[in-house]
């Protein structure tokens, strides 16, 4: 439920453990697109434009060692490949 797109990446989820930097972040750009980052490197920028004051269900699914799909409200938004080994819990 974004209420504004005020910063470069409005974080929705952070998988990092404390100061450890080996997790992914899921956020929203100022243009209302989903963005996936890993250690500050952009892995994916979505195609669906979100709007403020609406609920969204976002899922990031890893299939195998390097194939990822991003879903917005149950519809595939796009895919990306990255074989990063995420070790944080």
C-alpha positions, 0 to 999 in steps of 0.5 A: 500500500504505497502512499507516496513515491518520494525517494529513489527506492521506497523499500518494501522488503529487506532480507538482510540480517543486521549489517550483513549485505548479502540479501535482496531488497524489494522496493518501488522507484519514484516512477512506481516500478518494482525494483529488486536490488542486491548489495545496492546493485539493481537486478530488476526494474519492473514493467507494471506501474503501481499507483499510490493508495492501492494494495499490491501483492508482490512475489519474487520467485526463484526457480533453479539457480539463476531464474527469477520471476516477479509477480504483481497481483498474481501476474508475471511482471517480468523475469531476470537471471542472477545466480547470487547465493543469498545466505542471510536468514 
